[in-house]
Amino acid sequence: MQRGDVYVEDGWYVVPWQVIFRDIDAFGHVNNAVYLTYFEWARARLWFELTGGGDPADISFIVARAEIDFKAQIGLEPIEIAVRIGEMRTTSFDTVYEIRNDNGKQIAATGKVVVVLFDWKRNAKTQITDGLREKVRKIFQE
C-alpha cells in the first residue's frame, strides 16, 4: 500500500531515500555511522504513521540497543530503508531493518534496534498499549 513517498510491501514499511553528499566519507561510500541515522529516519516515519504524530516531541521512546550488519557499500545513490516491528514485549519492542540499494535488489545492511516506550514528563518507561499493538498489526497486514 502506498502512503505518499512511503509504502508497505511484503511486511516492510519502506522509506525511499536519496543518499546525499554529506553521508559519503573519504572512501567514497556511506560512512558506517550514517546507517544508524537511516534507521532513525525510517523508525520515526513509522512511529508517526502509527501514532499520528509528526513532531520530535511526539517520539515517546528511547533507543536501548542498536546493531548493524554491513553487507555491501552504498554510494551516492537512491536507497530504500525498510523497517518492521519485531518482537513486542511489555515496555519495549524491536525494530528490524534492511537498507537496500540497486533499486531494491541488493541488501546493503541489516539491523535491529530495541526501543523502550518512555514518558518524558514522568521520566519513566511505559507499557505498550493494546491500541498500539493493534495499530502495528493493521499496518503490516495491509
SULBELQUI-V183273 format. One record per backbone hydrogen bond with DSSP energy under -0.5 kcal/mol. CO is the residue of the C=O (numbers start at 0). NH is the residue of the N-H. Records with the same first field share a line. If there is no record, write none. Layout:
# SULBELQUI-V183273
CO: NH + NH
This chain:
# SULBELQUI-V183273
0: 7
2: 5
4: 15
5: 2
6: 13
8: 11
11: 8 + 13
12: 82
13: 6 + 15
14: 80
16: 18 + 78
19: 22
20: 23
22: 30
24: 27
28: 24
30: 33 + 34
31: 34
32: 35 + 36
33: 36 + 37
34: 38
35: 39
36: 40
37: 41
38: 42
39: 43
40: 44
41: 45
42: 46
43: 47
44: 48
45: 49
46: 50
47: 51
54: 57
55: 58
57: 59
59: 117
61: 115
64: 113
66: 111
67: 69
68: 109
73: 29
74: 76
76: 18
78: 16
79: 81 + 99
80: 14
81: 97
82: 12
83: 95
86: 88 + 93
89: 127
90: 116
91: 88
92: 114
93: 85
94: 112
95: 83
96: 110
97: 81 + 99
98: 107 + 108
99: 79
100: 105
101: 104
105: 100 + 107
107: 70 + 71
108: 98
109: 68
110: 96
111: 66
112: 94 + 114
113: 63 + 64
114: 92
115: 61
116: 125
117: 119
118: 122 + 123
123: 118
128: 132
129: 133
130: 134
131: 135
132: 136
133: 137
134: 138
135: 139
136: 140
137: 140 + 141
